[in-house]
Amino acid sequence: MYILNLGEIDAVAFDIDGTLYRNIVFYIKVLPHYLKNWRFFMKFNKVRSMLRADKRNEKGYNDLFRSQSGFLAKELGCTLQEAEQLITDIVYEGLRPYFEKINACKGAQKLIHKLKEAGLKIALLSDFPPEQKGDIWGIKKDCDLLLSSELIGALKPSSKPFEELSEKLEVPVERILYIGNSHAYDVAGPKKLGMKAGWFVPWIRGIFGARSKIADITFWDYKQLDKFIFNKSSD
């Protein structure tokens, strides 16, 4: 497996959801909210998949939020304004309190601070608003850049969010390592643009041999990522 080291990268960017915290922990906490709004979430998840699959997503929507609300309005049989309000109340504001009840992955904050001290630029790129997570478990203070792909107008794995990440960091794509838990969005997306990518998998999958053929790193513990980058340890 190809191993990175500090001489090959100038910036490390992270996805947030499922990467800086474990999805399973969040799902347990948010279960009552999901069950209360299960029909909405089924339709909303369908709409997000539709947005990603639409050809417009690669170059970017003129107004992603309006397109999202329009798709959802058709799915729910409501007005555009009602769909917009439901998304705000149930997703953007409705989920916000639950992030206060979960912790970051063990070692994530420590590693990010270590990367920052080593002189690398640090960024977050999420398909949801980073500000929804408050100070992002103390990680925000070490970040040079926070981006929401929604505001950029294109959801991952579109190249557009990764291009903007590179431009705003002022770092060439090939000198950026992007870390995420979704192979389809956080590995395939940046790799097609020429970035390096790290795939964060559940520990049980990692132990039983989950590996990516295209990711530069597959890991399931932030201590592993630390060793991959700083010590060039092999898997």
PAZAPA-4460 file (N, C-alpha, C; in steps of 0.05 Angstrom, whole numbers, plus 32768, in hexadecimal, padded with zeros to 4 digits):
% residues 235
    n_x    n_y    n_z   ca_x   ca_y   ca_z    c_x    c_y    c_z   seq   type   mol
   8011   7FE8   8000   8000   8000   8000   8011   8019   8000     1      M     A
   8009   802D   7FF1   8018   8046   7FEF   8015   8055   8009     2      Y     A
   802C   805E   8014   802C   806D   802D   8034   808A   8029     3      I     A
   8026   809C   8035   802C   80B8   8033   8041   80C0   8047     4      L     A
   804D   80D8   8043   805D   80E4   8058   805B   8102   8055     5      N     A
   8066   8110   8068   8062   812D   8069   806E   813B   8050     6      L     A
   8082   812F   8043   808E   813C   802C   807C   813C   8014     7      G     A
   8066   812D   8014   8055   812A   7FFC   803C   813B   7FFE     8      E     A
   8036   8146   8015   801D   8155   8019   8022   8170   8027     9      I     A
   8012   8184   801F   8013   819E   802C   7FFA   81A4   803B    10      D     A
   7FE5   8194   8037   7FCC   8199   8044   7FBD   817E   8049    11      A     A
   7FAE   817D   805E   7F9C   8166   8064   7F80   8171   8068    12      V     A
   7F6D   8167   8059   7F51   816F   805C   7F41   8157   8065    13      A     A
   7F2D   815D   8075   7F1C   8148   8081   7EFF   814C   807A    14      F     A
   7EF1   8137   8075   7ED4   8136   8076   7ECD   8138   8094    15      D     A
   7EB4   813E   809A   7EAC   8140   80B6   7E9B   8128   80BE    16      I     A
   7E84   8125   80B2   7E70   8111   80BA   7E7A   80F5   80B4    17      D     A
   7E7D   80E5   80C9   7E86   80C9   80C6   7EA4   80C7   80C5    18      G     A
   7EB2   80DE   80C5   7ECF   80DE   80C4   7EDC   80E9   80DD    19      T     A
   7ED2   8100   80E6   7EDC   810B   8100   7ECD   80FF   8117    20      L     A
   7EB6   80F2   8112   7EA8   80E3   8127   7E9D   80C9   8119    21      Y     A
   7E98   80B6   812A   7E8E   809C   811F   7E70   809E   811A    22      R     A
   7E68   8095   8102   7E4C   8096   80FA   7E3A   8087   810E    23      N     A
   7E43   806F   8116   7E32   805F   8127   7E2B   806D   8141    24      I     A
   7E3D   807C   814C   7E38   808B   8165   7E22   80A0   8160    25      V     A
   7E25   80AE   814A   7E12   80C3   8143   7DF6   80B7   813D    26      F     A
   7DF5   80A0   812F   7DDB   8094   8128   7DCC   808C   8141    27      Y     A
   7DDB   8082   8155   7DCE   807A   816F   7DC2   8093   817C    28      I     A
   7DD1   80A9   817D   7DC8   80C1   818A   7DB0   80CD   817C    29      K     A
   7DB0   80CC   8161   7D9C   80DB   8152   7D83   80C9   814C    30      V     A
   7D83   80B1   8155   7D6D   809E   814E   7D51   80A9   8155    31      L     A
   7D4D   80B5   816C   7D32   80BF   8172   7D29   80D5   815E    32      P     A
   7D3C   80E6   8157   7D36   80FB   8143   7D30   80EF   8128    33      H     A
   7D3F   80DA   8121   7D3A   80CD   8107   7D1F   80BF   8106    34      Y     A
   7D19   80B1   811B   7CFF   80A2   811C   7CE7   80B6   811B    35      L     A
   7CEB   80CC   8128   7CD5   80E1   8128   7CD1   80EC   810C    36      K     A
   7CE7   80ED   80FC   7CE5   80F9   80E1   7CEE   80E5   80CC    37      N     A
   7CE8   80CC   80D0   7CF2   80B7   80BE   7CEA   80BB   80A1    38      W     A
   7CD2   80C3   809C   7CC9   80C7   8080   7CD8   80DD   8073    39      R     A
   7CDC   80F3   8081   7CEC   8109   8076   7D08   8100   806F    40      F     A
   7D16   80F2   8082   7D31   80EA   807D   7D34   80D7   8066    41      F     A
   7D21   80C5   8062   7D21   80B3   804B   7D20   80C3   8031    42      M     A
   7D0F   80D7   8030   7D0D   80E8   8018   7D25   80FA   8015    43      K     A
   7D2F   8105   802B   7D46   8117   802A   7D5F   8108   8020    44      F     A
   7D63   80F0   802A   7D7A   80E0   8021   7D78   80D8   8003    45      N     A
   7D60   80D3   7FFB   7D5B   80CE   7FDE   7D62   80E6   7FCE    46      K     A
   7D5A   80FE   7FD7   7D5F   8116   7FC9   7D7D   811C   7FC7    47      V     A
   7D8C   8117   7FDD   7DA9   811B   7FDC   7DB6   8109   7FC7    48      R     A
   7DAC   80F0   7FC5   7DB7   80DE   7FB1   7DB0   80E8   7F95    49      S     A
   7D98   80F3   7F91   7D90   80FE   7F78   7DA2   8116   7F70    50      M     A
   7DA8   8127   7F83   7DB9   813E   7F7E   7DD5   8135   7F75    51      L     A
   7DE0   8121   7F82   7DFB   8118   7F7B   7DFB   810B   7F5F    52      R     A
   7DE5   80FD   7F58   7DE4   80EF   7F3F   7DDE   8102   7F27    53      A     A
   7DD3   8119   7F2D   7DCC   812C   7F18   7DE5   8137   7F0A    54      D     A
   7DE4   813A   7EF0   7DFC   8143   7EE1   7E04   815F   7EE9    55      K     A
   7DF2   816F   7EF3   7DF8   818A   7EFB   7E0B   818A   7F13    56      R     A
   7E0C   8175   7F22   7E1C   8174   7F3B   7E3A   8177   7F35    57      N     A
   7E43   816D   7F1F   7E60   816D   7F19   7E6A   818A   7F16    58      E     A
   7E5B   819B   7F08   7E64   81B6   7F04   7E59   81C9   7F19    59      K     A
   7E44   81C0   7F27   7E38   81CF   7F3C   7E1D   81DB   7F35    60      G     A
   7E0B   81DA   7F48   7DF0   81E6   7F45   7DF1   8204   7F48    61      Y     A
   7DE0   8212   7F3A   7DDE   822F   7F3E   7DD5   8235   7F5A    62      N     A
   7DC3   8224   7F65   7DB9   8227   7F80   7DB3   820C   7F8A    63      D     A
   7DC6   81FF   7F97   7DC3   81E4   7FA0   7DAC   81E2   7FB5    64      L     A
   7DAA   81F5   7FC7   7D96   81F4   7FDB   7D7A   81F5   7FCF    65      F     A
   7D76   8205   7FBB   7D5C   8207   7FAE   7D56   81ED   7F9E    66      R     A
   7D6A   81E2   7F91   7D67   81C8   7F83   7D60   81B2   7F97    67      S     A
   7D6D   81B2   7FAD   7D68   819E   7FC2   7D4C   81A0   7FCC    68      Q     A
   7D43   81B8   7FD2   7D28   81BD   7FDB   7D13   81B6   7FC6    69      S     A
   7D1A   81BB   7FAD   7D07   81B5   7F97   7D03   8197   7F94    70      G     A
   7D19   8188   7F95   7D17   816A   7F94   7D07   8160   7FAB    71      F     A
   7D0C   816B   7FC3   7CFF   8161   7FDB   7CE1   8168   7FDB    72      L     A
   7CDA   817F   7FD1   7CBE   8188   7FCF   7CAE   8174   7FBE    73      A     A
   7CBA   816B   7FA8   7CAD   8157   7F97   7CAA   813C   7FA5    74      K     A
   7CBE   8134   7FB4   7CBD   811B   7FC2   7CA9   811B   7FD9    75      E     A
   7CA6   8132   7FE7   7C94   8133   7FFE   7C78   813E   7FF6    76      L     A
   7C76   8149   7FDE   7C5D   8154   7FD5   7C56   816D   7FE4    77      G     A
   7C6A   817E   7FE8   7C65   8198   7FF7   7C70   81AF   7FE6    78      C     A
   7C6E   81C7   7FF0   7C78   81DE   7FE1   7C97   81E0   7FE5    79      T     A
   7CA3   81F0   7FD4   7CC0   81F5   7FD6   7CC7   8201   7FF1    80      L     A
   7CB7   8214   7FF9   7CBC   8222   8012   7CB9   820F   802A    81      Q     A
   7CA6   81FD   8029   7CA2   81EA   803E   7CBA   81D7   803F    82      E     A
   7CC4   81CE   8028   7CDB   81BC   8027   7CF3   81CA   8032    83      A     A
   7CF8   81E3   802C   7D0E   81F2   8036   7D0D   81F4   8054    84      E     A
   7CF6   81F9   805F   7CF3   81FB   807C   7CF7   81E0   808A    85      Q     A
   7CEE   81CB   807E   7CF1   81B0   808A   7D0F   81A9   808B    86      L     A
   7D1E   81AF   8075   7D3B   81A9   8075   7D49   81B9   808B    87      I     A
   7D42   81D2   808E   7D4E   81E2   80A3   7D48   81D7   80BE    88      T     A
   7D2E   81D2   80C3   7D25   81CA   80DE   7D2F   81AE   80E6    89      D     A
   7D2F   819B   80D3   7D35   817F   80D9   7D52   8178   80D5    90      I     A
   7D5F   8184   80C1   7D7B   817C   80BB   7D8E   8190   80C7    91      V     A
   7D8E   81A9   80BD   7DA3   81BC   80C4   7DA1   81C4   80E2    92      Y     A
   7D89   81CA   80EB   7D86   81D2   8107   7D7F   81BA   8118    93      E     A
   7D6F   81A8   810D   7D65   8191   811D   7D7B   817E   8126    94      G     A
   7D90   817B   8116   7DA6   8169   811C   7DBC   8177   812D    95      L     A
   7DBC   8191   812D   7DD2   81A0   813A   7DD6   8197   8158    96      R     A
   7DC1   8195   8168   7DC6   818E   8184   7DD2   8172   8188    97      P     A
   7DCE   8160   8176   7DD9   8145   8179   7DF7   8144   8177    98      Y     A
   7E03   8157   8168   7E20   8157   8166   7E2E   815F   8180    99      F     A
   7E1F   816C   8192   7E2A   8172   81AC   7E2B   815A   81BE   100      E     A
   7E1E   8144   81B6   7E1C   812C   81C7   7E30   8116   81BE   101      K     A
   7E3F   811B   81AA   7E53   8107   81A1   7E6F   8113   81A2   102      I     A
   7E82   8101   81A3   7E9E   8109   81A4   7EAC   8104   8189   103      N     A
   7EC2   8112   8185   7ED2   810C   816D   7EE0   80F1   8170   104      A     A
   7EE8   80E6   815A   7EF7   80CD   815B   7F10   80D0   816C   105      C     A
   7F16   80BC   817A   7F2E   80BD   818B   7F47   80C2   817A   106      K     A
   7F56   80D6   8182   7F6F   80DC   8174   7F6C   80F0   815D   107      G     A
   7F53   80F6   8155   7F50   8108   813E   7F5A   8124   8143   108      A     A
   7F51   812F   8159   7F59   814B   8160   7F77   814C   8164   109      Q     A
   7F83   8139   8172   7F9F   8138   8177   7FAF   8137   815D   110      K     A
   7FA7   8126   814A   7FB5   8124   8131   7FB3   813E   8121   111      L     A
   7F9C   814A   8120   7F98   8162   8110   7FAA   8178   811C   112      I     A
   7FAB   817A   8136   7FBD   818E   8142   7FDA   8188   813C   113      H     A
   7FE1   816F   813B   7FFC   8167   8134   8003   816E   8117   114      K     A
   7FF0   816A   8105   7FF4   8171   80E9   7FF8   818F   80E6   115      L     A
   7FE7   819E   80F5   7FE9   81BB   80F4   8005   81C5   80FE   116      K     A
   800E   81B9   8114   8028   81C1   811F   803F   81B9   810C   117      E     A
   803A   81A5   80FB   804E   819C   80E8   804F   81AF   80CF   118      A     A
   803D   81C2   80CF   803D   81D6   80B9   802A   81D0   80A2   119      G     A
   8019   81BC   80A5   8006   81B6   8090   7FED   81C8   8093   120      L     A
   7FE0   81CE   807D   7FC7   81DC   807E   7FB1   81C7   8084   121      K     A
   7F9D   81CF   8093   7F87   81BD   809B   7F6D   81C9   8091   122      I     A
   7F5C   81B7   8085   7F42   81C0   807B   7F2D   81AC   8081   123      A     A
   7F14   81B5   8082   7EFD   81A3   8084   7EEB   81A9   806C   124      L     A
   7EE2   8193   805F   7ED0   8195   8048   7EBA   8181   804D   125      L     A
   7EA2   818B   8051   7E8B   817A   8058   7E74   8180   8046   126      S     A
   7E62   816B   8042   7E4A   816F   8033   7E34   817D   8043   127      D     A
   7E3A   8182   805D   7E27   8190   806E   7E36   81A7   807B   128      F     A
   7E28   81BB   8085   7E36   81D3   8090   7E48   81CC   80A8   129      P     A
   7E62   81D3   80A7   7E74   81CE   80BD   7E6A   81DC   80D7   130      P     A
   7E5E   81F3   80D4   7E56   8203   80EC   7E3F   81F4   80FB   131      E     A
   7E33   81E0   80EF   7E1E   81D0   80FC   7E2A   81C1   8114   132      Q     A
   7E45   81BD   8113   7E53   81AE   8128   7E61   81BF   813C   133      K     A
   7E5A   81D9   813E   7E66   81EA   8152   7E84   81EE   814D   134      G     A
   7E94   81E9   8162   7EB1   81ED   815F   7EBF   81D3   8154   135      D     A
   7EAE   81C0   814B   7EB7   81A7   813F   7ECB   8199   8151   136      I     A
   7EC2   8196   816A   7ED1   8187   817F   7EEE   8192   8183   137      W     A
   7EF0   81AD   8181   7F0A   81BA   8186   7F1C   81B9   816E   138      G     A
   7F13   81AE   8158   7F24   81AC   8140   7F24   81C5   812F   139      I     A
   7F0E   81D4   8131   7F0B   81EC   8121   7F22   8200   8123   140      K     A
   7F2D   8203   813B   7F42   8216   8140   7F5B   8210   8130   141      K     A
   7F5F   81F7   8128   7F77   81F0   8118   7F72   81F1   80FA   142      D     A
   7F5A   81F8   80F2   7F53   81F7   80D5   7F5A   8211   80C7   143      C     A
   7F66   820F   80B0   7F6B   8226   809F   7F53   822C   808D   144      D     A
   7F42   8217   808A   7F2B   821A   8077   7F15   8207   807F   145      L     A
   7EFC   8212   807F   7EE4   8201   8082   7ED2   8206   806A   146      L     A
   7ECA   81F0   805D   7EB9   81F2   8045   7EA1   81E0   8047   147      L     A
   7E8A   81E9   803E   7E73   81D9   803A   7E6E   81D6   801C   148      S     A
   7E6D   81BD   8012   7E69   81B9   7FF6   7E4D   81C4   7FED   149      S     A
   7E3A   81C5   8000   7E20   81D0   7FF9   7E22   81ED   7FF0   150      E     A
   7E33   81FD   7FFF   7E36   8219   7FF8   7E46   821C   7FDE   151      L     A
   7E57   8208   7FD8   7E66   8209   7FBF   7E53   8202   7FA8   152      I     A
   7E3E   81F3   7FAD   7E29   81ED   7F99   7E2B   81D2   7F8D   153      G     A
   7E3C   81C0   7F98   7E3E   81A5   7F8E   7E46   8192   7FA4   154      A     A
   7E38   817C   7FA6   7E3E   8168   7FBA   7E54   8155   7FB1   155      L     A
   7E64   814B   7FC4   7E77   8137   7FBD   7E68   811F   7FB1   156      K     A
   7E74   8111   7F9D   7E90   8111   7F95   7E96   8124   7F7D   157      P     A
   7E85   8138   7F79   7E8B   814C   7F64   7EA8   8157   7F68   158      S     A
   7EB5   815D   7F53   7ED0   8169   7F55   7ED0   8185   7F5F   159      S     A
   7EB9   8193   7F5C   7EB8   81B0   7F62   7EC0   81B6   7F80   160      K     A
   7EB5   81A8   7F94   7EBD   81AE   7FAF   7EDB   81AA   7FB4   161      P     A
   7EE7   8195   7FA8   7F03   8190   7FAC   7F15   81A4   7F9D   162      F     A
   7F0B   81AD   7F86   7F19   81C2   7F78   7F1A   81DC   7F88   163      E     A
   7F03   81E3   7F94   7F02   81FB   7FA5   7F13   81F8   7FBE   164      E     A
   7F14   81E0   7FC9   7F25   81DB   7FE0   7F42   81E1   7FD9   165      L     A
   7F4B   81D7   7FC2   7F66   81DC   7FB9   7F6B   81F9   7FB5   166      S     A
   7F59   8207   7FA7   7F5C   8223   7FA1   7F5E   8234   7FBA   167      E     A
   7F4C   8230   7FCD   7F4B   8240   7FE5   7F62   823A   7FF8   168      K     A
   7F6C   8222   7FF8   7F84   821B   8008   7F9D   8225   7FFA   169      L     A
   7F9B   822A   7FE0   7FB3   8231   7FD0   7FC8   821B   7FD1   170      E     A
   7FBD   8202   7FCE   7FCE   81EA   7FCE   7FC6   81DA   7FB6   171      V     A
   7FD9   81D0   7FA5   7FD2   81C0   7F8E   7FC4   81A6   7F97   172      P     A
   7FB2   819C   7F87   7FA2   8185   7F8E   7FB3   816D   7F96   173      V     A
   7FCA   8169   7F87   7FDB   8152   7F8C   7FEA   8154   7FA7   174      E     A
   7FE9   816B   7FB4   7FF6   816F   7FCE   7FE3   816F   7FE5   175      R     A
   7FCA   8167   7FE0   7FB5   8166   7FF4   7FAD   8149   7FFA   176      I     A
   7FAB   8142   8013   7FA0   8128   801C   7F84   812D   8027   177      L     A
   7F70   8120   801B   7F55   8122   8024   7F4D   8109   8033   178      Y     A
   7F41   810C   804A   7F3A   80F6   805C   7F1B   80F5   805F   179      I     A
   7F10   80DD   805A   7EF3   80DA   805D   7EEB   80BE   8060   180      G     A
   7ED2   80BA   8068   7EC8   809E   806D   7EB8   8093   8055   181      N     A
   7EB0   80A3   8042   7EA1   8099   802B   7EB3   8094   8014   182      S     A
   7EB5   807B   800B   7EC7   8075   7FF5   7EBD   8082   7FDB   183      H     A
   7EA3   8083   7FD7   7E98   808E   7FBF   7E9C   80AD   7FBE   184      A     A
   7E9A   80BA   7FD5   7E9B   80D7   7FD5   7EB7   80E2   7FDD   185      Y     A
   7EC3   80D6   7FF2   7EDB   80E1   7FFE   7EF5   80D5   7FF3   186      D     A
   7EF2   80BF   7FE4   7F0A   80B3   7FD8   7F09   80B6   7FBA   187      V     A
   7EF4   80AC   7FAD   7EF1   80AE   7F90   7EF0   80CB   7F87   188      A     A
   7EE2   80DC   7F97   7EE0   80F9   7F90   7EFA   8107   7F8E   189      G     A
   7F0A   8108   7FA3   7F24   8116   7FA1   7F38   8108   7F8F   190      P     A
   7F37   80ED   7F8E   7F4B   80DF   7F7D   7F48   80E5   7F60   191      K     A
   7F30   80E9   7F56   7F2C   80EF   7F3A   7F37   810A   7F32   192      K     A
   7F3B   811B   7F47   7F47   8136   7F42   7F65   8136   7F45   193      L     A
   7F70   8120   7F51   7F8C   811E   7F55   7F96   8122   7F71   194      G     A
   7F83   8124   7F84   7F8A   8126   7FA0   7F92   810B   7FAB   195      M     A
   7F9F   810B   7FC1   7FA4   80F3   7FD1   7F8B   80EF   7FE3   196      K     A
   7F86   80D6   7FEA   7F6E   80D1   7FFA   7F72   80BC   800F   197      A     A
   7F66   80C0   8026   7F67   80AC   803C   7F4B   80A3   8042   198      G     A
   7F47   8089   8043   7F2C   807D   8048   7F2A   8074   8065   199      W     A
   7F18   8080   8074   7F14   807A   8090   7EFD   8066   8092   200      F     A
   7F03   804E   809B   7EEF   8038   809B   7EE8   8031   80B8   201      V     A
   7ED0   8024   80BD   7ECA   801A   80D7   7EDF   8005   80DF   202      P     A
   7EE6   8004   80F9   7EFC   7FF3   8102   7EF7   7FD6   80FB   203      W     A
   7EDE   7FCD   80FC   7ED9   7FB0   80F6   7EDF   7FAA   80D8   204      I     A
   7ED9   7FBD   80C7   7EDF   7FB9   80AA   7EFD   7FBA   80A6   205      R     A
   7F0B   7FCB   80B4   7F28   7FCD   80B1   7F36   7FB4   80BB   206      G     A
   7F2D   7FAA   80D1   7F39   7F91   80DC   7F35   7F7A   80CA   207      I     A
   7F1E   7F79   80BD   7F18   7F62   80AB   7F20   7F68   808E   208      F     A
   7F31   7F7B   808A   7F3F   7F7E   8070   7F34   7F92   805C   209      G     A
   7F22   7FA4   8064   7F18   7FB8   8051   7F2F   7FC9   8048   210      A     A
   7F33   7FCB   802E   7F48   7FDC   8022   7F3D   7FE8   8009   211      R     A
   7F48   7FFF   8002   7F41   800D   7FE9   7F57   8009   7FD5   212      S     A
   7F4F   8005   7FBC   7F63   8002   7FA6   7F6D   801D   7F9D   213      K     A
   7F5E   8032   7FA3   7F66   804C   7F99   7F6F   8060   7FAF   214      I     A
   7F66   805B   7FC8   7F6E   806D   7FDE   7F8C   8069   7FE4   215      A     A
   7F99   807F   7FEB   7FB5   807D   7FF3   7FB8   8071   800F   216      D     A
   7FA4   8074   8020   7FA4   8069   803B   7F88   805E   8041   217      I     A
   7F87   8047   804E   7F6F   803C   805A   7F75   8039   8078   218      T     A
   7F65   8044   8089   7F6A   8043   80A6   7F50   8043   80B5   219      F     A
   7F51   803A   80CE   7F3A   8039   80DF   7F3F   8044   80FB   220      W     A
   7F56   8050   80FF   7F5E   805B   8118   7F71   8073   8112   221      D     A
   7F6D   8089   8120   7F7D   80A1   811A   7F9A   809E   8121   222      Y     A
   7FA0   808B   8133   7FBC   8085   8138   7FCA   8079   811F   223      K     A
   7FBB   806A   8110   7FC5   805F   80F7   7FCB   8075   80E3   224      Q     A
   7FB9   8088   80E1   7FBD   809E   80CE   7FD6   80AE   80D7   225      L     A
   7FD9   80B2   80F0   7FF1   80C0   80FB   800A   80B1   80F2   226      D     A
   800B   8097   80F5   8023   8088   80EE   8027   8088   80D0   227      K     A
   8012   8086   80C0   8014   8087   80A3   8022   80A0   809A   228      F     A
   801A   80B7   80A5   8024   80D0   809C   803F   80D7   80A8   229      I     A
   8043   80D3   80C2   805B   80DC   80CF   8071   80C7   80D0   230      F     A
   806A   80AE   80CF   807F   809A   80D2   8082   8087   80BA   231      N     A
   8071   808B   80A6   8072   807A   808E   8070   805C   8095   232      K     A
   805F   8056   80A9   805B   803A   80B0   804B   802B   809B   233      S     A
   8051   8012   8098   8042   8002   8084   802B   7FF4   8091   234      S     A
   8018   7FEC   8080   8000   7FDE   808A   8006   7FC0   808D   235      D     A
***
